[in-house]
């Protein structure tokens, strides 16, 4: 039940902020959640970007997003890159923005990763997490 609530929140609020570590300092940027599949939270990037290099050097990442009601989600763990063609195809075919950027799942700069050894939680202002799961 808790995991279902996390997934639903991400689907309803897919755009947020993604953080990596570069030279021992946090780096954040706008980002979008792609999908949940087979126990994994998937995201995409481009292997020519600094963020890709940052995740290669230090896979510890965090994604946050919030709702209009000012409830927010925090998803953190380790970025693990995958070459799974089926997953890439699902992401490209289901997301018009990704399709426009990369044209196909075979684009050599398209990278897909998921979060492993992680924790996801939903919070409201002034209180403890209302939902928390580890995966």
Secondary structure, 3 states (H helix, E strand, C coil): CHHHHHHHHHHHCCEEEEEEEECCEEEEEEEECCEEECCEEEEEEECCCHHHHHHHHCCEEEEEEECCCCEEEEEEEEEEEECCHHHHHHHHHHCHHHHHHHCCCCCCCEEEEEEEEEEEEEEECCCCCCEEEEC
